[in-house]
Amino acid sequence: SYELTQPPSVSVSPGQTARITCSGDTLPKKYAYWYQQKSGQAPVLVIYEDTKRPSGIPEKFSGSSSGTMATLTISGAQVEDEADYYCYSTDSSGNPSFGGGTKLTVL
Amino acid sequence: EVQLVQSGADVKKPGESLKISCKGSGYSFTTYWIGWVRQMPGKGLEWMGIIYPGDSDTRYSPSFQGQVTISADKSITTAYLQWSSLKASDTAMYYCARSPSPSRHFDYWGQGTLVTVSS
């Protein structure tokens, strides 16, 4: 299956900016999406089509994409933002895949 | 309000069959795709497959083709994921989720169904 590569973990202090990357060969041509999954909960979409934020998602969450890398940025990260974050995209044939996930720690 | 409500947790023995459900409400059930996502204990999300309840067009990930069956009954706005012979390795949380198309994102998710397979 199509491979999307994320760092296993990212750690920041409260109030700092957290950046989580996702690399994939088709990202120059395919949108990236980002999901937040807090412990024991279902995933929640936080960014779609590289940069768009769904209704109800705080402005602290933003997305960008350049070349083969997409980035989720969480500005002023707080303890409540601790979660696993997954990128999602498709291969050249439209087959979907999730990245391996990144555990964000804020301490 | 869009809602996807999944059936409750289940415990089965290896070799048994199982069908779990996902009931959609608050939107036109036949005009969105419903997908299934597996999450094994302590692991990441895996895309399993997706169905369009309007005409039952179904797509599977190669990793899950032949291992599970996805179906839907539009008359009761419910999608299903079923196994004919469970294995211990099927132990996982299974989520259903709504998508505007097979290659796009999931915008609403169910609460998850925990399936435990143990002798």
Interface residues (C-beta under 8 A of the other chain):
Chain A: S1 Y31 Y33 Y35 Q37 A42 P43 V44 L45 Y48 P54 D84 Y86 Y88 T90 G94 N95 P96 S97 F98 G99 G100 G101
Chain B: V37 G44 L45 E46 W47 S61 P62 S63 Y95 A97 P102 S103 R104 H105 F106 D107 W109 G110 Q111 G112
